[in-house]
Amino acid sequence: MPRTKVEGGVGKMEENFLQYVWQQRLFPVLDLHTTDGASLEVIHVGDLNRNAGPDFFNAKIKINGTLWVGNVEIHVHASDWRRHGHQHDHAYDNVILHVVYECDEQITRLDGKPIPQFVLPLLPKVKDEYAALLSSRLWIPCADRISAVNPLFAHIWMDSCLAERLERKTKAVCQLLDHTKGDWENALYIFLARSFGFGLNADNFESLARSLPLPYIRKHRSSLFQVEALLFGQSGLMDRANSEDDYLHGLRVEYQFLKQKFSLIPMDGVRWRMLRLRPQNFPHVRIAQFASFLCTLSQPLFSYILEHHTTNDVIRLFEGCLVSDYWESHYLFGVESRIRKKQIGKVAIGSLIINAIVPVLFAFGKKMNKPEWTEEAVRILEMLPSEKNHIVSGWEALGIASRSAAHSQALIQWKTYYCDKKDCLRCQVGRQLLSVKK
C-alpha cells in the first residue's frame, strides 16, 4: 500500500495508518457527516484491496438515509486524488466515499461528478499510541508495552513469522533452481555453500560454488586434496598467501592442472572478508570443512536428505567432517598454529541445517506440492535448539521465550521485517496494541 506522509500538529501521518483506522473502525461511529454536511452511517467498511485500484471494495454506507454500495478510497489529503490521477481512471468510477485526513479540495469522478468526502476523526488514544510507536527509540517500538500482550497471542504471531521466513527463503531456493535448471542437488550444493559463509562471507561462498559446478567436485570426491585444490584455487585465497610451504605449493600445482582440465576462472581473493572474524571462522577453515563435508558424502546429498530426514540423521551428516592434517595446525596458509581439531561445531551444524537443509526441504515441499516435506522441515526446526544471538536475547529480555530454532527463526523475522522497519500496522502484535485503545 502506498505510504503518504505529512507533517502537522499531530505529527507524521501515513495513508496506511488511515486505512488501518478505517478497516478496524477505530473512530467514533455516531453522528458522522460528510464534508458537505450530509449525515453518514458506515454499515460495512468494505474489504481491503492490496492490489491496484480503490483501497476498499464492497463497502456499504448510508448518506442522508440512502444506501450506497461500492468502493472507498483513502488519502491523507483530498488533493492526493488528483495528484494520483484517479479523476482520469475508470477503476475509480464506483468510489462512493473518499475518506481523508485533511480535505483541501473537492474531487470528482471521470464524468466530472463530485464524490462525497469524509474527514476521518481519529481517536486521540489511537493516534497517540501510533505516534509513540513511530517515534520510539527502544529496541523494538513497543518494548515498553509488549508485556500487555497475551503471550499465547504473541506465539501465534510467531507461527506466522516463521511461515513468512520460510516462504522468503523458498523464493531464494527457487531462484537457484532456475539457475540450476531444476537440479535440486546442485541447488542444495550452492545453498549449503552459502551457509558455510556464516553471514559475513555468504555471498563469497555462493560465488565460489557457482564458479565450481558440482559434477567437477564429484569426479574428484575420492581425493580430499584434489577437492581442496579445486575450492581453494577457485576462491583466489592462495594468491593472497604471504608465504609458501609444501602443502600450498602442492595445492597450486594440482589446481593449475584442474583449472586447465575444467577451464575454470577463479574468483578474486580480495573479496573474502576476515576483519573481526575469529580464527575458527576464517574462510580458509570453512573452505577446508566444506571440502571435507563434500568428500564424506556416500550418496548425493539431496537424495540422502529425502531418505534420512530426521533431525539426528541430518546432524550426523556434519559431525564426522574433519579437516585435513594441514588445517589442524593452520588457520591461514603458511602460518602455523597450535594443533586443534577443527570439526564443525554443534552451533555451526545447527546454523547449516537451519539456513540450508531446512529451506531447501521446505521449498521442495512447496514446489512439488508435497506438504509432508514442508511439515518435516518445520519439525526439524522444532527439534533443533534455539539460536543464540543478540536478537533472541533481546526478545527474551522482553519476556518472549525462544525454545527451539523454529522460535528463533520467527523472532529474527519479526524483528528484522517488522520492528526494525517500524511496520507496526502489519504486525499483529502492533495492531492489537493499537486496537486495545479503541
C-alpha positions in Angstrom: 0.0 0.0 0.0 1.3 3.5 -0.8 2.6 5.5 2.2 1.9 9.2 2.2 3.3 11.3 5.0 2.5 14.9 6.0 3.9 16.9 8.8 1.5 18.8 11.0 0.3 19.4 14.5 -0.5 15.8 15.1 3.0 14.7 13.8 3.6 12.3 11.0 0.5 10.9 9.3 0.5 7.9 7.0 -2.0 6.7 4.5 -1.7 3.1 5.6 -2.5 4.2 9.2 -5.7 5.8 8.0 -6.5 2.7 6.1 -6.0 0.7 9.3 -8.2 3.0 11.3 -10.9 2.7 8.8 -10.6 -1.1 8.5 -10.7 -1.6 12.2 -13.4 1.1 12.8 -11.2 2.8 15.3 -13.2 6.1 15.0 -16.4 7.4 16.5 -19.3 5.8 14.7 -22.2 8.1 15.8 -23.2 11.5 14.4 -20.9 11.3 11.3 -21.2 13.8 8.4 -19.6 14.2 5.0 -17.8 17.4 4.3 -20.9 19.0 2.7 -23.0 18.3 5.9 -24.9 15.2 4.8 -25.4 12.5 7.5 -23.2 9.5 7.2 -23.6 5.9 8.6 -20.9 3.3 8.0 -22.6 -0.1 7.8 -19.6 -2.0 6.3 -16.2 -0.5 5.7 -15.5 -2.9 2.8 -12.8 -5.4 2.0 -9.2 -4.2 1.9 -7.7 -4.3 -1.6 -3.9 -4.9 -1.6 -3.7 -4.6 -5.4 -4.2 -1.7 -7.8 -7.5 0.2 -7.6 -9.5 1.6 -4.7 -8.5 0.8 -1.2 -11.7 -1.0 -0.1 -14.2 -2.9 -2.2 -17.9 -3.6 -1.5 -18.4 -1.0 1.3 -21.9 -0.2 2.5 -22.8 3.3 3.7 -25.8 5.5 4.1 -25.7 9.2 3.1 -28.8 11.1 4.2 -30.5 7.8 4.7 -29.8 6.5 1.2 -27.9 3.2 1.0 -24.8 3.1 -1.2 -22.8 0.0 -2.1 -19.4 0.5 -3.7 -15.7 1.3 -3.1 -13.9 3.5 -0.7 -10.6 5.4 -1.4 -8.5 6.8 1.4 -5.9 9.6 1.2 -4.1 11.9 3.7 -5.1 14.9 1.6 -8.1 15.1 -0.6 -5.9 16.6 -3.3 -4.0 13.3 -3.4 -6.9 12.1 -5.5 -5.9 14.5 -8.3 -2.2 14.0 -7.8 -2.6 10.3 -8.2 -4.7 10.8 -11.4 -7.8 9.0 -10.2 -10.0 11.6 -11.9 -8.9 10.0 -15.2 -9.2 6.4 -14.2 -12.4 4.3 -14.7 -11.3 2.0 -11.9 -12.4 4.7 -9.5 -15.8 5.3 -11.1 -17.5 3.2 -8.4 -16.0 5.1 -5.4 -18.9 6.0 -3.2 -16.8 7.8 -0.4 -13.5 9.5 -0.3 -12.0 9.2 3.3 -9.3 11.8 4.1 -7.4 13.2 7.0 -7.5 16.7 5.5 -10.0 18.0 3.0 -8.2 20.6 0.9 -10.3 20.4 -2.3 -13.4 18.9 -3.9 -12.7 15.8 -6.0 -14.6 14.3 -8.9 -15.1 11.1 -11.0 -14.1 10.8 -14.6 -17.5 12.2 -15.7 -17.0 15.3 -13.5 -19.5 14.4 -10.8 -18.4 15.2 -7.2 -17.7 12.3 -4.8 -18.8 12.6 -1.2 -15.9 13.1 1.2 -15.4 12.2 4.9 -12.8 13.6 7.2 -11.8 10.6 9.3 -11.9 11.5 13.1 -9.1 9.9 14.9 -9.5 8.8 18.5 -6.8 10.6 20.5 -5.6 7.4 22.2 -5.2 5.5 19.0 -3.4 8.5 17.3 -1.1 9.0 20.3 -0.3 5.2 20.5 0.7 5.1 16.9 2.7 8.3 17.1 4.5 6.8 20.1 5.4 3.6 18.2 6.7 5.6 15.2 8.9 7.8 17.4 10.1 5.1 19.7 13.9 4.7 20.0 13.5 1.5 22.0 15.0 -1.9 20.9 11.6 -2.6 19.3 8.9 0.2 19.1 6.6 -1.5 21.6 9.2 -2.7 24.1 7.7 -0.7 26.9 4.2 -2.1 26.3 4.5 -5.5 24.8 4.0 -7.1 28.2 0.3 -6.1 27.8 0.0 -8.6 25.0 -1.1 -12.2 25.8 1.9 -14.5 25.4 -0.3 -17.0 23.6 -1.2 -14.4 21.0 2.5 -13.5 20.6 3.3 -17.1 19.9 0.5 -17.4 17.4 2.0 -14.4 15.6 5.4 -16.1 15.8 4.0 -19.0 13.9 3.0 -16.6 11.1 6.5 -15.1 11.2 8.1 -18.5 10.8 5.9 -19.4 7.8 6.8 -16.0 6.3 10.5 -16.5 6.8 10.4 -20.0 5.2 8.5 -18.5 2.3 11.1 -15.9 1.8 13.8 -18.5 1.8 11.8 -20.6 -0.6 11.9 -17.7 -3.1 15.8 -17.8 -2.9 15.8 -21.5 -3.4 13.5 -21.2 -6.4 15.8 -18.6 -7.9 18.7 -21.1 -7.6 16.6 -23.8 -9.1 16.2 -21.5 -12.2 20.0 -21.2 -12.3 20.5 -25.0 -12.0 17.6 -25.7 -14.4 15.6 -27.6 -11.9 18.5 -29.6 -10.4 17.7 -29.9 -6.7 21.1 -31.5 -5.9 23.0 -28.6 -7.4 20.7 -26.0 -5.8 21.3 -27.6 -2.4 25.1 -27.6 -3.0 25.1 -23.8 -3.7 22.7 -23.0 -0.9 24.8 -25.1 1.5 27.9 -23.4 0.3 26.3 -20.0 1.0 25.6 -21.2 4.6 29.2 -22.1 5.1 29.9 -18.4 4.8 28.0 -17.8 8.1 26.8 -14.4 7.1 29.9 -12.3 6.5 31.2 -14.4 3.6 27.9 -15.9 2.5 28.0 -14.1 -0.9 31.6 -15.2 -1.5 30.8 -18.8 -0.7 27.8 -18.7 -3.1 30.0 -17.3 -5.8 32.6 -20.0 -5.1 30.0 -22.8 -5.6 28.5 -21.1 -8.7 32.0 -21.0 -10.2 32.7 -24.6 -9.5 30.0 -26.9 -10.8 29.1 -29.9 -8.6 30.0 -32.5 -11.2 33.6 -31.3 -11.1 33.6 -32.0 -7.3 32.0 -35.4 -7.8 34.7 -36.5 -10.2 37.4 -36.0 -7.6 35.5 -36.7 -4.4 37.7 -39.7 -3.6 40.6 -37.3 -3.0 40.2 -34.7 -0.3 43.4 -33.0 -1.6 42.0 -32.5 -5.1 38.7 -31.2 -3.8 40.7 -28.7 -1.6 42.7 -27.7 -4.6 39.5 -27.0 -6.6 37.9 -25.0 -3.8 41.0 -23.1 -2.6 42.1 -22.4 -6.2 38.7 -21.1 -7.2 38.5 -19.0 -4.1 41.5 -17.0 -5.0 42.8 -17.2 -1.5 46.0 -19.0 -2.5 47.0 -15.8 -4.3 46.9 -13.8 -1.1 49.2 -16.1 0.9 52.3 -14.3 2.4 54.5 -17.4 2.5 54.6 -20.8 0.9 55.1 -24.3 2.2 54.9 -27.8 0.7 51.2 -28.1 1.2 50.5 -24.8 -0.5 52.9 -25.5 -3.3 51.3 -28.9 -4.0 47.9 -27.3 -3.9 49.0 -24.7 -6.5 50.3 -27.4 -8.8 47.2 -29.5 -8.5 44.9 -26.6 -9.1 46.7 -25.5 -12.2 46.1 -28.9 -13.7 42.4 -28.9 -12.7 42.0 -25.4 -13.8 43.1 -26.3 -17.3 41.1 -29.5 -17.3 37.8 -27.8 -16.5 38.6 -24.3 -18.0 38.0 -22.7 -14.6 38.1 -18.9 -13.9 38.9 -18.2 -10.3 37.5 -15.6 -8.0 39.4 -12.5 -6.9 40.7 -13.4 -3.4 40.4 -9.8 -2.3 36.7 -10.3 -1.9 37.0 -12.5 1.1 36.3 -10.8 4.4 38.3 -11.6 7.6 38.2 -8.4 9.6 36.9 -9.1 13.2 36.4 -12.8 12.4 37.5 -15.3 15.0 40.2 -17.6 13.6 37.8 -20.6 13.5 35.6 -18.6 11.2 38.3 -17.7 8.7 37.2 -18.6 5.2 40.2 -20.9 4.9 38.9 -23.1 7.7 35.4 -23.0 6.5 36.5 -24.0 3.0 38.6 -26.9 4.4 35.5 -28.0 6.3 33.3 -27.7 3.2 35.8 -29.8 1.3 35.7 -32.4 4.0 32.0 -32.5 4.0 31.7 -32.9 0.2 34.2 -35.8 0.4 32.4 -37.7 3.2 29.1 -37.9 1.3 28.4 -41.5 0.3 25.5 -40.5 -2.0 24.0 -37.4 -3.5 23.1 -35.0 -0.6 19.6 -34.2 -1.7 18.6 -37.8 -2.1 20.1 -38.6 1.3 18.0 -35.8 2.9 14.9 -37.3 1.4 15.7 -40.7 2.7 17.2 -39.8 6.1 15.4 -36.6 7.2 15.2 -36.9 10.9 17.0 -34.2 12.9 19.6 -36.6 14.2 20.2 -38.1 10.7 20.9 -34.6 9.3 23.1 -33.7 12.3 25.2 -36.9 11.7 25.9 -35.7 8.2 28.2 -33.0 9.5 29.5 -34.4 12.8 32.2 -36.6 11.1 33.7 -33.9 9.0 37.3 -33.4 10.0 39.7 -31.1 8.1 42.9 -32.4 6.6 46.0 -32.6 8.8 47.4 -29.3 7.4 44.4 -27.3 8.6 44.5 -28.9 12.1 47.6 -26.7 12.6 46.8 -23.7 10.4 44.2 -21.0 10.2 45.9 -19.4 7.2 48.3 -20.5 4.5 51.9 -20.7 5.7 51.1 -19.7 9.3 51.4 -22.5 11.9 49.2 -22.5 15.0 48.5 -24.8 17.9 47.1 -28.2 16.7 43.4 -28.3 17.1 40.6 -30.5 15.7 38.6 -28.2 13.5 35.4 -30.2 13.1 32.2 -28.4 12.5 30.8 -27.4 16.0 27.3 -28.0 17.2 26.3 -24.4 16.8 27.6 -24.3 13.3 25.9 -27.5 12.4 22.6 -26.1 13.7 23.2 -23.0 11.6 23.8 -25.0 8.4 20.7 -27.1 8.9 18.6 -24.0 9.7 19.9 -21.9 6.8 20.4 -24.6 4.1 18.8 -28.0 4.7 15.5 -26.8 6.1 14.8 -24.1 3.4 15.6 -26.5 0.5 13.4 -29.2 2.1 10.6 -26.7 2.7 10.9 -25.3 -0.9 10.8 -28.9 -2.3 7.5 -29.5 -0.5 6.1 -26.2 -1.8 7.4 -26.6 -5.4 6.3 -30.3 -5.7 3.0 -29.8 -3.8 4.2 -32.3 -1.1 3.0 -30.8 2.2 4.6 -33.7 4.1 8.0 -32.2 3.3 7.1 -28.7 4.4 5.9 -30.2 7.6 9.1 -32.2 8.0 11.1 -29.0 7.5 9.2 -27.3 10.3 9.5 -30.3 12.5 13.3 -30.3 12.1 13.4 -26.7 13.3 11.2 -27.5 16.2 13.7 -30.3 17.3 16.8 -28.1 17.0 17.8 -25.9 19.9 17.2 -22.1 19.7 19.8 -20.0 18.1 21.8 -17.7 20.4 22.2 -14.2 19.1 21.5 -10.6 20.1 18.1 -10.7 18.5 16.9 -13.8 20.5 18.5 -12.3 23.7 16.6 -9.1 23.1 13.3 -10.8 22.8 14.0 -13.0 25.9 14.7 -9.8 27.9 11.2 -8.7 27.0 9.7 -12.0 28.2 9.3 -13.6 24.7 11.0 -17.0 25.2 12.7 -19.0 22.4 12.7 -22.7 23.0 13.6 -24.0 19.5 15.1 -23.0 16.2 11.6 -22.6 15.0 11.1 -19.9 17.6 14.4 -18.1 17.0 13.8 -18.0 13.2 10.4 -16.5 13.9 11.8 -13.9 16.2 14.5 -12.9 13.7 11.8 -12.4 11.0 9.7 -10.4 13.4 12.5 -8.1 14.5 14.0 -7.7 11.0 11.0 -7.2 8.9 8.6 -5.5 11.2 10.2 -3.9 14.3 13.3 -2.6 12.5 11.1 -1.1 9.8 8.6 0.2 12.3 5.9 -1.6 10.2 3.6 -1.9 13.2 0.5 -1.9 11.2 1.4 -5.2 9.5 2.5 -6.7 12.8 -0.4 -8.5 14.6 1.0 -7.5 18.0 1.3 -3.9 17.0 -2.2 -3.9 15.6 -3.5 -5.4 18.9 -1.8 -2.7 20.9 -3.5 -0.1 18.8 -6.9 -1.9 18.9 -7.0 -2.0 22.7 -7.0 1.8 22.7 -10.4 1.8 21.0 
